[in-house]
Amino acid sequence: MSKVPTAAANRKDIAEGFRAVRRIVTGEDAQGRSMIVSDGPTPNVFKPEHAPTIAQVIWATGQGAASGDDPAPAGHRFGFHSDGGSIIRIVDFPPDEAYEKQGVMEFLNAAGVRDGSEKRHFWFHKTPSLDYAIVLEGEIYAMLDSGETLMRAGDVLIQRATSHSWSNRSGKNCRMAFILLSQD
């Protein structure tokens, strides 16, 4: 699993207007009956120091998951994927002009996922994972080495361990869900 630099870990450090994702977790009682074991805001919220992006890890399996009853507690740091497992992450992407581009590239380098070749966009990266990228709100361009496509709410991109980038040219936030499956 790749490590990422530390950043704001609790809600009081998160951007104004932040909207938490409600996480509902099921389990079984002592008699084997299904039940809701927790229902509330996702505790794992990450806002990098270099960017206004907000990422909420809802759940994780594999080597990147935290030990204990909650695999995605507040303050636990995740890489871009979880070796031998999965991550579900909701990300709010602000418009491109809101980013400190050099900081994003340094963040991607530190995580070991930046595509170091000369690319046309600062978010280009590549991970050894199969990613289902779903636009929940807004719109964003999925950029590849050769080509790009505009994605809108309801669109799904199947990202198969390729170099890619996300470019929000809309002037408004875009919220996406990512289901990241390890290819290890």
Contacts in CASP RR format, 6 or more apart in sequence:
PFRMAT RR
TARGET T0000
AUTHOR 0000-0000-0000
METHOD contacts of the structure
MODEL  1
MSKVPTAAANRKDIAEGFRAVRRIVTGEDAQGRSMIVSDGPTPNVFKPEH
APTIAQVIWATGQGAASGDDPAPAGHRFGFHSDGGSIIRIVDFPPDEAYE
KQGVMEFLNAAGVRDGSEKRHFWFHKTPSLDYAIVLEGEIYAMLDSGETL
MRAGDVLIQRATSHSWSNRSGKNCRMAFILLSQD
1 63 0 8 1.000
1 64 0 8 1.000
1 78 0 8 1.000
1 79 0 8 1.000
1 81 0 8 1.000
1 82 0 8 1.000
1 83 0 8 1.000
2 79 0 8 1.000
2 80 0 8 1.000
2 81 0 8 1.000
2 111 0 8 1.000
2 112 0 8 1.000
2 113 0 8 1.000
3 77 0 8 1.000
3 79 0 8 1.000
3 110 0 8 1.000
3 111 0 8 1.000
4 48 0 8 1.000
4 77 0 8 1.000
4 78 0 8 1.000
4 79 0 8 1.000
4 80 0 8 1.000
4 107 0 8 1.000
4 110 0 8 1.000
4 111 0 8 1.000
5 48 0 8 1.000
5 49 0 8 1.000
5 107 0 8 1.000
5 110 0 8 1.000
6 77 0 8 1.000
7 46 0 8 1.000
7 47 0 8 1.000
7 48 0 8 1.000
7 49 0 8 1.000
8 14 0 8 1.000
8 45 0 8 1.000
8 46 0 8 1.000
8 47 0 8 1.000
8 49 0 8 1.000
9 45 0 8 1.000
9 46 0 8 1.000
9 74 0 8 1.000
9 75 0 8 1.000
10 45 0 8 1.000
10 74 0 8 1.000
10 75 0 8 1.000
11 18 0 8 1.000
11 20 0 8 1.000
11 41 0 8 1.000
11 45 0 8 1.000
13 47 0 8 1.000
14 45 0 8 1.000
14 47 0 8 1.000
14 54 0 8 1.000
15 47 0 8 1.000
15 52 0 8 1.000
15 54 0 8 1.000
18 45 0 8 1.000
18 54 0 8 1.000
18 92 0 8 1.000
19 92 0 8 1.000
20 40 0 8 1.000
20 41 0 8 1.000
20 42 0 8 1.000
20 45 0 8 1.000
20 56 0 8 1.000
21 41 0 8 1.000
21 42 0 8 1.000
21 56 0 8 1.000
21 58 0 8 1.000
21 90 0 8 1.000
22 39 0 8 1.000
22 40 0 8 1.000
22 41 0 8 1.000
22 42 0 8 1.000
23 38 0 8 1.000
23 39 0 8 1.000
23 40 0 8 1.000
23 41 0 8 1.000
23 42 0 8 1.000
23 43 0 8 1.000
23 58 0 8 1.000
23 59 0 8 1.000
24 36 0 8 1.000
24 38 0 8 1.000
24 39 0 8 1.000
24 40 0 8 1.000
25 36 0 8 1.000
25 37 0 8 1.000
25 38 0 8 1.000
25 39 0 8 1.000
25 59 0 8 1.000
26 34 0 8 1.000
26 35 0 8 1.000
26 36 0 8 1.000
26 37 0 8 1.000
27 34 0 8 1.000
27 35 0 8 1.000
27 36 0 8 1.000
27 37 0 8 1.000
28 34 0 8 1.000
28 35 0 8 1.000
29 35 0 8 1.000
42 56 0 8 1.000
42 57 0 8 1.000
42 58 0 8 1.000
42 72 0 8 1.000
42 90 0 8 1.000
43 70 0 8 1.000
43 72 0 8 1.000
43 73 0 8 1.000
43 74 0 8 1.000
43 75 0 8 1.000
44 56 0 8 1.000
44 57 0 8 1.000
44 58 0 8 1.000
44 72 0 8 1.000
44 73 0 8 1.000
44 74 0 8 1.000
44 75 0 8 1.000
44 76 0 8 1.000
44 78 0 8 1.000
45 54 0 8 1.000
45 55 0 8 1.000
45 56 0 8 1.000
45 74 0 8 1.000
46 54 0 8 1.000
46 55 0 8 1.000
46 56 0 8 1.000
46 57 0 8 1.000
46 77 0 8 1.000
46 78 0 8 1.000
47 53 0 8 1.000
47 54 0 8 1.000
47 55 0 8 1.000
48 107 0 8 1.000
50 99 0 8 1.000
50 100 0 8 1.000
50 103 0 8 1.000
50 104 0 8 1.000
50 106 0 8 1.000
50 107 0 8 1.000
51 98 0 8 1.000
51 99 0 8 1.000
51 100 0 8 1.000
51 103 0 8 1.000
51 104 0 8 1.000
51 107 0 8 1.000
52 94 0 8 1.000
52 98 0 8 1.000
52 99 0 8 1.000
53 91 0 8 1.000
53 92 0 8 1.000
53 93 0 8 1.000
53 94 0 8 1.000
53 99 0 8 1.000
54 91 0 8 1.000
54 92 0 8 1.000
55 89 0 8 1.000
55 90 0 8 1.000
55 91 0 8 1.000
55 92 0 8 1.000
56 89 0 8 1.000
56 90 0 8 1.000
56 91 0 8 1.000
57 72 0 8 1.000
57 76 0 8 1.000
57 78 0 8 1.000
57 87 0 8 1.000
57 88 0 8 1.000
57 89 0 8 1.000
58 72 0 8 1.000
58 88 0 8 1.000
58 89 0 8 1.000
58 90 0 8 1.000
59 71 0 8 1.000
59 72 0 8 1.000
59 87 0 8 1.000
59 88 0 8 1.000
60 66 0 8 1.000
60 71 0 8 1.000
60 72 0 8 1.000
60 78 0 8 1.000
60 82 0 8 1.000
60 85 0 8 1.000
60 86 0 8 1.000
60 87 0 8 1.000
60 88 0 8 1.000
61 71 0 8 1.000
61 82 0 8 1.000
61 84 0 8 1.000
61 85 0 8 1.000
61 86 0 8 1.000
62 82 0 8 1.000
62 83 0 8 1.000
62 84 0 8 1.000
62 85 0 8 1.000
62 86 0 8 1.000
62 182 0 8 1.000
63 82 0 8 1.000
63 83 0 8 1.000
63 84 0 8 1.000
63 85 0 8 1.000
64 78 0 8 1.000
64 79 0 8 1.000
64 82 0 8 1.000
64 83 0 8 1.000
64 85 0 8 1.000
64 87 0 8 1.000
65 71 0 8 1.000
65 72 0 8 1.000
65 82 0 8 1.000
65 85 0 8 1.000
66 72 0 8 1.000
66 73 0 8 1.000
66 76 0 8 1.000
72 78 0 8 1.000
78 87 0 8 1.000
78 89 0 8 1.000
79 111 0 8 1.000
80 111 0 8 1.000
80 113 0 8 1.000
80 125 0 8 1.000
80 127 0 8 1.000
80 129 0 8 1.000
80 180 0 8 1.000
81 87 0 8 1.000
81 127 0 8 1.000
81 128 0 8 1.000
81 129 0 8 1.000
81 180 0 8 1.000
81 181 0 8 1.000
81 182 0 8 1.000
82 180 0 8 1.000
82 182 0 8 1.000
83 182 0 8 1.000
83 184 0 8 1.000
84 182 0 8 1.000
84 184 0 8 1.000
85 181 0 8 1.000
85 182 0 8 1.000
86 179 0 8 1.000
86 180 0 8 1.000
86 181 0 8 1.000
86 182 0 8 1.000
87 178 0 8 1.000
87 179 0 8 1.000
87 180 0 8 1.000
88 177 0 8 1.000
88 178 0 8 1.000
88 179 0 8 1.000
88 180 0 8 1.000
89 177 0 8 1.000
89 178 0 8 1.000
89 180 0 8 1.000
90 136 0 8 1.000
90 175 0 8 1.000
90 176 0 8 1.000
90 177 0 8 1.000
90 178 0 8 1.000
91 175 0 8 1.000
91 176 0 8 1.000
91 178 0 8 1.000
92 173 0 8 1.000
92 174 0 8 1.000
92 175 0 8 1.000
93 140 0 8 1.000
93 166 0 8 1.000
93 168 0 8 1.000
93 173 0 8 1.000
93 174 0 8 1.000
93 175 0 8 1.000
93 176 0 8 1.000
94 168 0 8 1.000
94 173 0 8 1.000
95 168 0 8 1.000
95 169 0 8 1.000
95 170 0 8 1.000
95 171 0 8 1.000
95 172 0 8 1.000
95 173 0 8 1.000
96 167 0 8 1.000
96 168 0 8 1.000
96 169 0 8 1.000
97 171 0 8 1.000
99 122 0 8 1.000
101 122 0 8 1.000
104 122 0 8 1.000
104 123 0 8 1.000
105 114 0 8 1.000
105 122 0 8 1.000
108 114 0 8 1.000
108 123 0 8 1.000
108 124 0 8 1.000
108 125 0 8 1.000
111 125 0 8 1.000
113 125 0 8 1.000
113 126 0 8 1.000
113 127 0 8 1.000
114 124 0 8 1.000
114 125 0 8 1.000
115 124 0 8 1.000
115 125 0 8 1.000
115 126 0 8 1.000
115 163 0 8 1.000
116 124 0 8 1.000
119 145 0 8 1.000
119 163 0 8 1.000
119 165 0 8 1.000
120 143 0 8 1.000
121 143 0 8 1.000
121 165 0 8 1.000
121 167 0 8 1.000
122 165 0 8 1.000
123 143 0 8 1.000
123 165 0 8 1.000
123 166 0 8 1.000
123 167 0 8 1.000
124 143 0 8 1.000
124 163 0 8 1.000
124 164 0 8 1.000
124 165 0 8 1.000
125 163 0 8 1.000
125 164 0 8 1.000
125 165 0 8 1.000
126 161 0 8 1.000
126 162 0 8 1.000
126 163 0 8 1.000
126 164 0 8 1.000
127 161 0 8 1.000
127 180 0 8 1.000
128 161 0 8 1.000
128 182 0 8 1.000
128 183 0 8 1.000
128 184 0 8 1.000
129 159 0 8 1.000
129 161 0 8 1.000
129 180 0 8 1.000
129 181 0 8 1.000
129 182 0 8 1.000
129 183 0 8 1.000
130 158 0 8 1.000
130 159 0 8 1.000
130 160 0 8 1.000
130 161 0 8 1.000
130 180 0 8 1.000
130 181 0 8 1.000
130 183 0 8 1.000
131 157 0 8 1.000
131 158 0 8 1.000
131 159 0 8 1.000
131 178 0 8 1.000
131 179 0 8 1.000
131 180 0 8 1.000
131 181 0 8 1.000
132 156 0 8 1.000
132 157 0 8 1.000
132 158 0 8 1.000
132 159 0 8 1.000
132 177 0 8 1.000
132 178 0 8 1.000
132 179 0 8 1.000
132 181 0 8 1.000
133 142 0 8 1.000
133 151 0 8 1.000
133 156 0 8 1.000
133 157 0 8 1.000
133 158 0 8 1.000
133 159 0 8 1.000
133 176 0 8 1.000
133 177 0 8 1.000
133 178 0 8 1.000
134 154 0 8 1.000
134 155 0 8 1.000
134 156 0 8 1.000
134 176 0 8 1.000
134 177 0 8 1.000
134 178 0 8 1.000
134 179 0 8 1.000
135 151 0 8 1.000
135 152 0 8 1.000
135 153 0 8 1.000
135 154 0 8 1.000
135 155 0 8 1.000
135 156 0 8 1.000
135 174 0 8 1.000
135 175 0 8 1.000
135 176 0 8 1.000
136 153 0 8 1.000
136 154 0 8 1.000
136 175 0 8 1.000
136 176 0 8 1.000
136 177 0 8 1.000
137 153 0 8 1.000
137 173 0 8 1.000
137 174 0 8 1.000
137 175 0 8 1.000
138 152 0 8 1.000
138 153 0 8 1.000
138 170 0 8 1.000
138 172 0 8 1.000
138 173 0 8 1.000
138 174 0 8 1.000
138 175 0 8 1.000
139 150 0 8 1.000
139 151 0 8 1.000
139 152 0 8 1.000
139 153 0 8 1.000
139 168 0 8 1.000
139 170 0 8 1.000
139 174 0 8 1.000
140 150 0 8 1.000
140 151 0 8 1.000
140 166 0 8 1.000
140 167 0 8 1.000
140 168 0 8 1.000
140 170 0 8 1.000
140 174 0 8 1.000
140 176 0 8 1.000
141 148 0 8 1.000
141 149 0 8 1.000
141 150 0 8 1.000
141 151 0 8 1.000
141 166 0 8 1.000
141 167 0 8 1.000
141 168 0 8 1.000
141 169 0 8 1.000
142 148 0 8 1.000
142 149 0 8 1.000
142 151 0 8 1.000
142 157 0 8 1.000
142 159 0 8 1.000
142 164 0 8 1.000
142 165 0 8 1.000
142 166 0 8 1.000
143 164 0 8 1.000
143 165 0 8 1.000
143 166 0 8 1.000
143 167 0 8 1.000
144 162 0 8 1.000
144 163 0 8 1.000
144 164 0 8 1.000
145 162 0 8 1.000
145 163 0 8 1.000
148 167 0 8 1.000
149 157 0 8 1.000
151 157 0 8 1.000
161 183 0 8 1.000
166 176 0 8 1.000
168 174 0 8 1.000
END
